[in-house]
């Protein structure tokens, strides 16, 4: 099942100020000022998350089979983004495997970060992106990541207000955490598929690491 879009207020952009894959992976700075968007851009790489309450900050990431949750408390004016991938063998059922705990930790780290910064759990709004099946195989890694984030949020009682999941291309994502505005573009050029190589390296690395313990939400 392709569960890509439920609300398309997300804005596609081809602006010259957009973060390109070579800048994202090879750029010397993780945080920099972008004059086109008049914002301080913070790159979010696989396994990372960030929270901000600054109106002039933008969180940016590039997704292949990975998933990002963009989360905001519109009353408190606080938002954040994560970027994660479930590890494990491609032929395994990750939804029922220990590898799913990486996804749980990624979501709970971000939610706890927001709550500590002053957000209220009942006001959180979620927009989720990614989970592209960018590698041509039967494992459908992206779909498994997309299914995980949907099931996690449903189980925890959160509402997804917008989503763009699955498909077969990478995505570039820019998120304003205070306003909640998202700019997303599907990446189709050959050079954009650098994200596939980087994600494969990350997946193999975390598959060799011990799984983190559970985090308690407060």
C-alpha positions, 0 to 999 in steps of 0.5 A: 500500500502506498500511503504517501499523502494525506494533506498537501500543504507542503510546498515543493521548491526549486529555489536556488537556496535549497540545500542540495545533496552534495552540500548536505553530505559534503558541506563543511558546516552543519549550521549556516546562514541561508540568505535566500530563506533568511534563516539559519539552517541546521542539518539533521543527519541519520540518527539525529534530532533537534528542537528549536523555538527560534523563528529564524531557524530551519531544520533540513534533511535529505531522506531516502528510505529513512523517515523524519518526523516534523513535530510542533506545539503551535501554542508554545511555538516550539518544534523539532525534527528527527531522522531515523532508519530501522536497522537489521537484516533486510529480510527480517520483519522489522516491525516485530524485531528488536530493531524497531526499538531504534525507531522508538528511541528516535521518536521518544528522544524528539518528543521528550526534547520538545516536552523539556523545552516547554511543549505540551504532549496533547498539543503536538502535531506531527508531519511525517516524511520519507520511507522511499523504496529507493533501492530496487529490491523486494525488501521494501525497506522504506515502506517498513520505516514508513509503516513503523512511524505510522503505527508508533504514532497511532499507538501513542495516540498522536495525530498525523496532520500531514504526510508524504511517505513511500514512493521510489525517490529520495526527498529534500526536506526543509522545516520551520519548527516554529511556524510548522511550514514544510518545503519538500522536493522529490529528488530525481537526478542521478547525483541525488542518489548519494543519499542511498549510499550514505544511508546504506553505510549508516544502516550497516553501522547501527546494525552492528551496535547494541540496541539502546534501552527504552526511554520513558516518556514523561 
